[in-house]
Amino acid sequence: MTYGPPIPVIIDCDTGVDDALALLFAVRHPGIDLRAVTCVAGNTDVDGVVRNTLTVLETAGAPDVPVARGAERPLIEAPRSASHVHGHDGMGDLGLPAPRRTPADVDAVTLLHREILASPRPVTLVPTAPLTNIALLLRTHPEVTRNIERIVFMGGAAGAGNATPVAEFNVWHDPEAAAILLTAGVPLTMYGLDVFNRVVVPAAEVHRLRTSTEPGARLAGDLLAHRPAAPGTTAGGTGGTAVHAPADGTGDPDGPDEAAGGLGDAGALCAVVDPRGLTTYRLPVEVSLAPGPARGQTVVDRRSRIGEAELHEGTREQALVDVGLEVDVPRYVKLYLETVEAGGTG
Protein backbone atom coordinates (compact mmCIF):
# COMPACT_ATOMS: atom_id res chain seq x y z
CA MET A 1 0.00 0.00 0.00
CA THR A 2 1.25 3.48 -0.88
CA TYR A 3 0.86 6.24 1.70
CA GLY A 4 0.93 9.99 1.34
CA PRO A 5 2.51 12.34 3.86
CA PRO A 6 2.47 10.81 7.36
CA ILE A 7 -0.65 11.55 9.38
CA PRO A 8 0.08 13.59 12.53
CA VAL A 9 -1.24 11.40 15.37
CA ILE A 10 -1.46 11.86 19.13
CA ILE A 11 -2.40 8.86 21.26
CA ASP A 12 -4.08 9.18 24.64
CA CYS A 13 -3.77 5.83 26.41
CA ASP A 14 -3.92 3.83 29.63
CA THR A 15 -1.14 1.44 28.61
CA GLY A 16 -2.11 -1.92 29.30
CA VAL A 17 -1.61 -4.78 26.96
CA ASP A 18 -3.53 -3.71 23.87
CA ASP A 19 -2.61 -0.04 24.18
CA ALA A 20 0.99 -1.30 24.01
CA LEU A 21 0.16 -3.17 20.79
CA ALA A 22 -1.25 0.10 19.43
CA LEU A 23 1.89 2.04 20.39
CA LEU A 24 4.14 -0.52 18.67
CA PHE A 25 2.13 -0.11 15.49
CA ALA A 26 2.05 3.70 15.64
CA VAL A 27 5.81 3.95 16.12
CA ARG A 28 6.60 1.62 13.24
CA HIS A 29 4.05 2.54 10.58
CA PRO A 30 5.47 4.88 7.92
CA GLY A 31 2.10 6.57 7.47
CA ILE A 32 2.00 7.83 11.08
CA ASP A 33 3.85 10.79 12.53
CA LEU A 34 3.48 10.10 16.26
CA ARG A 35 3.77 13.53 17.83
CA ALA A 36 2.97 12.78 21.47
CA VAL A 37 1.49 10.27 23.88
CA THR A 38 -0.57 11.23 26.91
CA CYS A 39 -1.42 8.94 29.80
CA VAL A 40 -4.53 8.50 31.94
CA ALA A 41 -5.62 6.12 34.67
CA GLY A 42 -7.60 3.16 33.42
CA ASN A 43 -6.14 -0.29 32.91
CA THR A 44 -3.74 0.53 35.76
CA ASP A 45 -2.89 3.61 37.83
CA VAL A 46 -1.59 6.61 35.91
CA ASP A 47 2.01 6.28 37.13
CA GLY A 48 2.02 2.69 35.93
CA VAL A 49 0.61 3.85 32.61
CA VAL A 50 3.46 6.36 32.21
CA ARG A 51 6.05 3.69 33.05
CA ASN A 52 4.53 1.16 30.65
CA THR A 53 4.26 3.71 27.85
CA LEU A 54 7.91 4.72 28.13
CA THR A 55 9.00 1.07 28.21
CA VAL A 56 7.03 0.23 25.06
CA LEU A 57 8.39 3.24 23.19
CA GLU A 58 11.94 2.25 24.13
CA THR A 59 11.43 -1.35 23.05
CA ALA A 60 9.87 -0.25 19.79
CA GLY A 61 12.86 1.96 18.97
CA ALA A 62 10.72 5.09 18.92
CA PRO A 63 12.25 8.53 18.46
CA ASP A 64 12.06 10.93 21.39
CA VAL A 65 8.27 11.17 21.51
CA PRO A 66 7.04 13.34 24.42
CA VAL A 67 4.99 11.43 27.00
CA ALA A 68 2.94 13.21 29.69
CA ARG A 69 1.14 12.13 32.84
CA GLY A 70 -2.55 12.97 32.92
CA ALA A 71 -5.61 12.43 35.08
CA GLU A 72 -5.26 9.93 37.91
CA ARG A 73 -9.01 9.45 38.29
CA PRO A 74 -12.24 10.04 36.33
CA LEU A 75 -14.10 13.33 36.50
CA ILE A 76 -16.60 12.02 39.07
CA GLU A 77 -16.13 8.32 39.74
CA ALA A 78 -13.41 6.69 41.79
CA PRO A 79 -10.68 5.03 39.67
CA ARG A 80 -11.31 1.37 38.84
CA SER A 81 -8.41 -0.48 37.25
CA ALA A 82 -8.50 -3.61 35.10
CA SER A 83 -5.64 -5.50 36.73
CA HIS A 84 -7.61 -8.75 36.42
CA VAL A 85 -7.27 -8.31 32.66
CA HIS A 86 -3.88 -6.62 32.20
CA GLY A 87 -1.96 -7.93 35.21
CA HIS A 88 -0.81 -6.08 38.30
CA ASP A 89 1.66 -3.97 36.30
CA GLY A 90 -0.79 -3.37 33.45
CA MET A 91 1.48 -5.18 31.01
CA GLY A 92 0.59 -8.79 31.59
CA ASP A 93 3.16 -9.11 34.39
CA LEU A 94 5.78 -9.83 31.73
CA GLY A 95 8.60 -8.53 33.92
CA LEU A 96 9.61 -5.78 31.52
CA PRO A 97 12.52 -3.56 32.57
CA ALA A 98 12.03 -0.09 33.95
CA PRO A 99 12.37 2.56 31.23
CA ARG A 100 15.40 4.79 30.88
CA ARG A 101 13.30 7.52 29.30
CA THR A 102 11.51 10.09 31.42
CA PRO A 103 8.18 11.83 30.90
CA ALA A 104 7.79 15.43 29.78
CA ASP A 105 7.81 18.13 32.45
CA VAL A 106 4.26 19.20 31.58
CA ASP A 107 0.90 17.59 32.27
CA ALA A 108 -1.14 15.77 29.64
CA VAL A 109 -3.60 18.58 28.91
CA THR A 110 -0.75 21.07 28.44
CA LEU A 111 1.08 18.67 26.11
CA LEU A 112 -2.07 17.95 24.10
CA HIS A 113 -2.77 21.67 23.74
CA ARG A 114 0.80 22.42 22.70
CA GLU A 115 1.24 19.61 20.21
CA ILE A 116 -2.17 19.95 18.56
CA LEU A 117 -1.74 23.66 17.89
CA ALA A 118 1.93 23.28 16.88
CA SER A 119 1.24 20.63 14.25
CA PRO A 120 1.63 21.98 10.70
CA ARG A 121 -1.26 19.74 9.61
CA PRO A 122 -4.48 18.91 11.48
CA VAL A 123 -3.96 16.14 14.01
CA THR A 124 -5.77 12.82 14.29
CA LEU A 125 -6.34 12.21 17.98
CA VAL A 126 -6.61 8.54 18.99
CA PRO A 127 -7.81 7.93 22.56
CA THR A 128 -7.57 4.23 23.49
CA ALA A 129 -8.46 4.84 27.14
CA PRO A 130 -11.03 6.47 29.41
CA LEU A 131 -11.64 9.93 28.00
CA THR A 132 -10.81 12.04 31.07
CA ASN A 133 -7.79 13.81 29.57
CA ILE A 134 -9.70 14.55 26.37
CA ALA A 135 -12.67 16.00 28.25
CA LEU A 136 -10.39 18.22 30.32
CA LEU A 137 -8.64 19.39 27.16
CA LEU A 138 -11.88 20.22 25.36
CA ARG A 139 -13.28 22.12 28.33
CA THR A 140 -10.02 23.98 29.07
CA HIS A 141 -8.82 24.67 25.51
CA PRO A 142 -11.76 24.39 23.08
CA GLU A 143 -9.71 26.24 20.46
CA VAL A 144 -7.74 23.03 19.79
CA THR A 145 -10.62 21.69 17.71
CA ARG A 146 -9.61 23.97 14.84
CA ASN A 147 -6.50 21.81 14.31
CA ILE A 148 -8.03 18.36 14.93
CA GLU A 149 -8.80 16.46 11.73
CA ARG A 150 -10.68 13.63 13.46
CA ILE A 151 -10.91 11.80 16.77
CA VAL A 152 -10.80 8.02 16.40
CA PHE A 153 -11.61 6.63 19.82
CA MET A 154 -11.58 3.08 21.09
CA GLY A 155 -14.64 2.95 23.23
CA GLY A 156 -18.31 2.16 23.40
CA ALA A 157 -20.43 -0.54 21.85
CA ALA A 158 -23.54 -0.69 19.73
CA GLY A 159 -24.16 -4.18 21.10
CA ALA A 160 -22.96 -5.91 24.25
CA GLY A 161 -20.54 -4.32 26.69
CA ASN A 162 -17.71 -5.78 28.73
CA ALA A 163 -17.65 -3.69 31.93
CA THR A 164 -21.39 -4.27 32.22
CA PRO A 165 -23.82 -6.07 29.90
CA VAL A 166 -24.23 -2.83 27.95
CA ALA A 167 -21.21 -0.62 28.76
CA GLU A 168 -17.67 -0.84 27.39
CA PHE A 169 -14.85 -0.25 29.91
CA ASN A 170 -13.38 3.04 28.62
CA VAL A 171 -16.76 4.78 28.50
CA TRP A 172 -17.99 3.13 31.72
CA HIS A 173 -14.85 4.27 33.55
CA ASP A 174 -15.68 7.93 32.89
CA PRO A 175 -19.10 8.38 31.26
CA GLU A 176 -19.18 12.14 31.77
CA ALA A 177 -15.90 12.50 29.89
CA ALA A 178 -17.28 10.44 27.01
CA ALA A 179 -20.37 12.64 26.90
CA ILE A 180 -18.14 15.70 26.61
CA LEU A 181 -16.25 14.08 23.72
CA LEU A 182 -19.50 13.68 21.80
CA THR A 183 -19.93 17.47 21.88
CA ALA A 184 -16.41 18.14 20.56
CA GLY A 185 -17.60 19.53 17.25
CA VAL A 186 -15.04 17.52 15.25
CA PRO A 187 -15.54 14.36 13.17
CA LEU A 188 -15.67 11.27 15.41
CA THR A 189 -15.07 7.61 14.61
CA MET A 190 -16.09 5.05 17.24
CA TYR A 191 -13.97 1.92 17.16
CA GLY A 192 -16.03 0.02 19.70
CA LEU A 193 -16.40 -3.54 20.92
CA ASP A 194 -18.43 -4.46 17.85
CA VAL A 195 -15.18 -4.52 15.85
CA PHE A 196 -12.61 -4.50 18.68
CA ASN A 197 -13.20 -8.17 19.53
CA ARG A 198 -13.09 -9.41 15.96
CA VAL A 199 -9.54 -8.61 14.84
CA VAL A 200 -7.64 -11.72 15.89
CA VAL A 201 -4.08 -12.76 15.04
CA PRO A 202 -3.82 -16.52 14.34
CA ALA A 203 -1.96 -18.65 16.88
CA ALA A 204 0.82 -19.52 14.42
CA GLU A 205 1.57 -15.84 13.88
CA VAL A 206 1.58 -15.19 17.62
CA HIS A 207 4.09 -17.99 18.08
CA ARG A 208 6.27 -16.63 15.27
CA LEU A 209 6.34 -13.19 16.85
CA ARG A 210 7.20 -14.59 20.28
CA THR A 211 10.23 -16.39 18.89
CA SER A 212 11.51 -13.35 16.99
CA THR A 213 14.96 -12.03 17.83
CA GLU A 214 13.79 -8.44 17.28
CA PRO A 215 12.66 -6.90 20.61
CA GLY A 216 9.59 -5.02 19.33
CA ALA A 217 8.19 -7.95 17.38
CA ARG A 218 8.84 -10.29 20.31
CA LEU A 219 7.06 -7.91 22.68
CA ALA A 220 4.07 -7.82 20.31
CA GLY A 221 3.94 -11.62 20.38
CA ASP A 222 4.12 -11.77 24.18
CA LEU A 223 1.37 -9.17 24.48
CA LEU A 224 -0.86 -10.99 22.01
CA ALA A 225 -0.29 -14.23 23.90
CA HIS A 226 -1.50 -12.51 27.07
CA ARG A 227 -4.85 -11.54 25.54
CA PRO A 228 -6.21 -14.54 23.67
CA ALA A 229 -9.24 -14.07 21.47
CA ALA A 230 -12.71 -13.99 22.92
CA PRO A 231 -14.31 -17.39 23.62
CA GLY A 232 -15.86 -18.70 20.43
CA THR A 233 -13.76 -16.36 18.29
CA THR A 234 -11.44 -17.64 15.61
CA ALA A 235 -9.06 -15.62 13.50
CA GLY A 236 -11.36 -13.70 11.19
CA GLY A 237 -14.46 -14.67 13.14
CA THR A 238 -16.70 -13.03 15.71
CA GLY A 239 -17.21 -13.55 19.38
CA GLY A 240 -18.12 -12.03 22.69
CA THR A 241 -16.13 -10.12 25.26
CA ALA A 242 -12.45 -10.95 25.28
CA VAL A 243 -11.09 -12.94 28.20
CA HIS A 244 -7.43 -12.27 28.86
CA ALA A 245 -4.98 -14.81 30.28
CA PRO A 246 -1.50 -16.13 29.57
CA ALA A 247 -1.36 -18.22 26.43
CA ASP A 248 -0.23 -21.30 28.32
CA GLY A 249 0.31 -22.34 31.88
CA THR A 250 4.07 -21.92 31.78
CA GLY A 251 4.43 -18.63 29.96
CA ASP A 252 7.07 -20.33 27.80
CA PRO A 253 7.13 -18.67 24.35
CA ASP A 254 8.14 -22.02 22.88
CA GLY A 255 5.21 -23.80 24.50
CA PRO A 256 2.80 -25.75 22.30
CA ASP A 257 -0.36 -24.10 23.54
CA GLU A 258 -0.22 -20.75 21.73
CA ALA A 259 -3.58 -19.05 21.40
CA ALA A 260 -4.83 -16.64 18.79
CA GLY A 261 -4.51 -13.11 20.14
CA GLY A 262 -6.77 -10.10 19.78
CA LEU A 263 -5.31 -6.82 18.51
CA GLY A 264 -7.75 -4.78 20.55
CA ASP A 265 -6.83 -1.08 20.64
CA ALA A 266 -4.31 -1.51 17.82
CA GLY A 267 -7.22 -1.92 15.42
CA ALA A 268 -8.10 1.74 15.94
CA LEU A 269 -4.64 2.72 14.67
CA CYS A 270 -5.08 0.39 11.69
CA ALA A 271 -8.30 2.28 10.94
CA VAL A 272 -6.40 5.58 10.95
CA VAL A 273 -3.95 4.53 8.22
CA ASP A 274 -6.33 2.22 6.33
CA PRO A 275 -9.90 3.45 6.90
CA ARG A 276 -11.22 1.30 4.04
CA GLY A 277 -10.80 -1.75 6.25
CA LEU A 278 -13.44 -0.42 8.65
CA THR A 279 -17.09 -0.08 7.62
CA THR A 280 -18.78 2.72 9.52
CA TYR A 281 -22.30 4.08 9.68
CA ARG A 282 -23.07 7.66 10.67
CA LEU A 283 -25.46 7.24 13.56
CA PRO A 284 -26.74 9.25 16.53
CA VAL A 285 -24.90 8.31 19.74
CA GLU A 286 -25.34 9.39 23.34
CA VAL A 287 -23.95 8.18 26.65
CA SER A 288 -26.18 7.03 29.48
CA LEU A 289 -25.19 9.02 32.60
CA ALA A 290 -27.92 8.01 35.04
CA PRO A 291 -27.04 5.69 37.93
CA GLY A 292 -27.99 2.09 37.46
CA PRO A 293 -27.25 -0.84 35.18
CA ALA A 294 -27.16 1.23 31.97
CA ARG A 295 -24.66 3.83 33.20
CA GLY A 296 -21.84 4.19 30.68
CA GLN A 297 -23.76 2.64 27.80
CA THR A 298 -23.23 4.22 24.40
CA VAL A 299 -26.77 4.35 23.08
CA VAL A 300 -26.39 3.96 19.30
CA ASP A 301 -29.59 4.68 17.39
CA ARG A 302 -29.63 2.21 14.50
CA ARG A 303 -33.30 2.68 13.65
CA SER A 304 -34.36 3.65 10.15
CA ARG A 305 -37.18 5.86 11.44
CA ILE A 306 -38.06 7.76 14.58
CA GLY A 307 -40.12 6.04 17.28
CA GLU A 308 -42.96 6.86 19.60
CA ALA A 309 -40.72 8.68 22.10
CA GLU A 310 -39.66 11.19 19.48
CA LEU A 311 -43.18 11.56 18.15
CA HIS A 312 -44.56 12.33 21.60
CA GLU A 313 -41.65 14.15 23.23
CA GLY A 314 -39.74 15.64 20.29
CA THR A 315 -36.30 14.68 19.03
CA ARG A 316 -33.22 15.19 21.20
CA GLU A 317 -30.03 16.67 19.84
CA GLN A 318 -27.56 13.79 19.52
CA ALA A 319 -24.02 13.58 18.20
CA LEU A 320 -23.57 11.96 14.81
CA VAL A 321 -20.68 9.51 14.99
CA ASP A 322 -19.10 7.25 12.38
CA VAL A 323 -19.67 3.98 14.22
CA GLY A 324 -17.54 1.01 13.18
CA LEU A 325 -19.76 -2.04 12.79
CA GLU A 326 -17.84 -4.22 10.32
CA VAL A 327 -14.12 -4.81 9.86
CA ASP A 328 -11.94 -6.58 7.30
CA VAL A 329 -10.11 -8.83 9.74
CA PRO A 330 -7.50 -10.40 7.42
CA ARG A 331 -6.64 -6.96 6.06
CA TYR A 332 -5.92 -5.47 9.48
CA VAL A 333 -4.08 -8.55 10.73
CA LYS A 334 -1.82 -8.45 7.67
CA LEU A 335 -1.30 -4.70 8.07
CA TYR A 336 -0.37 -5.06 11.74
CA LEU A 337 2.06 -7.92 11.28
CA GLU A 338 3.82 -6.36 8.31
CA THR A 339 4.18 -3.06 10.15
CA VAL A 340 5.47 -4.37 13.46
CA GLU A 341 7.93 -6.80 11.87
CA ALA A 342 9.21 -4.47 9.15
CA GLY A 343 9.65 -1.61 11.63
CA GLY A 344 12.35 -3.48 13.46
CA THR A 345 14.59 -3.89 10.43
CA GLY A 346 15.57 -0.23 10.22
C-alpha positions, -999 to +999 in steps of 0.1 A: +000+000+000+012+035-009+009+062+017+009+100+013+025+123+039+025+108+074-007+116+094+001+136+125-012+114+154-015+119+191-024+089+213-041+092+246-038+058+264-039+038+296-011+014+286-021-019+293-016-048+270-035-037+239-026+000+242+010-013+240+002-032+208-013+001+194+019+020+204+041-005+187+021-001+155+021+037+156+058+040+161+066+016+132+041+025+106+055+049+079+021+066+075+020+078+111+038+108+125+035+101+163+038+135+178+030+128+215+015+103+239-006+112+269-014+089+298-045+085+319-056+061+347-076+032+334-061-003+329-037+005+358-029+036+378-016+066+359+020+063+371+020+027+359+006+039+326+035+064+322+061+037+330+045+012+306+043+037+278+079+047+281+090+011+282+070+002+251+084+032+232+119+023+241+114-013+231+099-002+198+129+020+190+107+051+189+122+085+185+121+109+214+083+112+215+070+133+244+050+114+270+029+132+297+011+121+328-026+130+329-056+124+351-053+099+379-090+094+383-122+100+363-141+133+365-166+120+391-161+083+397-134+067+418-107+050+397-113+014+388-084-005+372-085-036+351-056-055+367-076-087+364-073-083+327-039-066+322-020-079+352-008-061+383+017-040+363-008-034+334+015-052+310+006-088+316+032-091+344+058-098+317+086-085+339+096-058+315+125-036+326+120-001+339+124+026+312+154+048+309+133+075+293+115+101+314+082+118+309+078+154+298+078+181+324+043+192+316+009+176+323-011+158+296-036+186+289-007+211+284+011+187+261-021+180+241-028+217+237+008+224+227+012+196+202-022+199+186-017+237+179+019+233+169+012+206+143+016+220+107-013+197+096-045+189+115-040+161+140-058+128+143-063+122+180-066+085+190-078+079+226-076+042+235-085+048+271-110+065+294-116+099+280-108+120+311-078+138+296-097+146+264-127+160+282-104+182+303-086+194+272-119+202+254-133+221+283-100+240+291-088+247+255-118+244+231-097+262+205-077+230+198-106+217+177-096+240+148-065+218+143-080+184+149-088+165+117-107+136+135-109+118+168-108+080+164-116+066+198-116+031+211-146+029+232-183+022+234-204-005+219-235-007+197-242-042+211-230-059+243-205-043+267-177-058+287-176-037+319-214-043+322-238-061+299-242-028+279-212-006+288-177-008+274-148-002+299-134+030+286-168+048+285-180+031+317-149+043+336-157+079+329-191+084+313-192+121+318-159+125+299-173+104+270-204+126+269-181+157+266-163+141+237-195+137+218-199+175+219-164+181+206-176+195+172-150+175+153-155+144+132-157+113+154-151+076+146-161+051+172-140+019+172-160+000+197-164-035+209-184-045+178-152-045+159-126-045+187-132-082+195-131-094+160-095-086+148-076-117+159-041-128+150-038-165+143-020-186+169+008-195+144+016-158+139+016-152+176+041-180+181+063-166+153+063-132+169+072-146+203+102-164+189+115-133+170+150-120+178+138-084+173+127-069+206+096-050+193+082-080+174+088-103+203+071-079+227+041-078+203+039-116+204+041-118+242+014-092+245-009-110+220-003-142+239-015-125+271-048-115+255-062-145+237-092-141+215-127-140+229-143-174+236-159-187+204-138-164+183-114-176+156-091-156+135-114-137+112-145-147+131-167-130+157-172-136+194-181-120+227-161-101+253-125-109+253-111-129+282-074-123+289-050-148+303-015-161+296-014-182+264-002-213+283+003-223+319+041-219+318+044-186+300+071-203+278+071-187+244+081-220+229+052-238+245+028-257+223-004-241+235-002-208+217-036-191+214-048-166+188-045-131+201-068-101+198-053-068+185-078-048+206-068-011+206-043-015+178-072-019+154-081+017+159-046+027+147-051+004+117-083+023+109-064+056+109-039+045+082-063+022+063-099+034+069-112+013+040-108-018+063-134-004+086-171-001+076-188+027+095-223+041+097-231+077+107-255+072+136-267+092+165-249+083+197-253+094+233-240+082+267-262+070+295-252+090+326-279+080+350-270+057+379-280+021+375-272-008+352-272+012+320-247+038+332-218+042+307-238+026+278-232+042+244-268+043+231-264+040+193-296+047+174-296+022+145-333+027+137-344+037+102-372+059+114-381+078+146-401+060+173-430+069+196-407+087+221-397+112+195-432+116+181-446+123+216-417+141+232-397+156+203-363+147+190-332+152+212-300+167+198-276+138+195-240+136+182-236+120+148-207+095+150-191+073+124-197+040+142-175+010+132-198-020+128-178-042+103-141-048+099-119-066+073-101-088+097-075-104+074-066-070+061-059-055+095-041-086+107-018-085+077-013-047+081-004-051+117+021-079+113+038-064+083+042-031+102+055-044+135+079-068+119+092-045+091+096-016+116+124-035+135+146-039+104+156-002+102 
